[in-house]
Amino acid sequence: MTDHAHSVAPVHDSVTEVHAHEHPGEGTYFTVFIVLGLMTMLELMVTYIPIFKVPLLLALAATKAWLVVQFYMHLRYDSKIFTWALLLPFGMALIVAIAIQGLATQVR
């Protein structure tokens, strides 16, 4: 046999290599877990604040949801089409909820 037959370089799958390097390690997931736990404790403390309770709780909940979606659902590292597939219906639901807020609070 010729030496050429044995010198074929292995083919690398570039898609697999790219995805292997994009996702964070266990340390990142653990850090996010700790941050979520601290934010939950902060939410419990906010319930004792007499004013601005609801806006603070909504902001904390939205931040926690964003962290979960970005890291644990891997949207941070996936194609942007998946992010838009989540954000567009959420945005539409938010607009509808705000629009019908007046109907829900009308005094009869």
Secondary structure, DSSP 8 states (H G I E B T S, - for coil): --GGGG-------HHHHHHHHHS--HHHHHHHHHHHHHHHHHHHHHTT-SSSHHHHHHHHHHHHHHHIIIIIS-TTTS-HHHHHHHHHHHHHHHHHHHHTHHHHT---
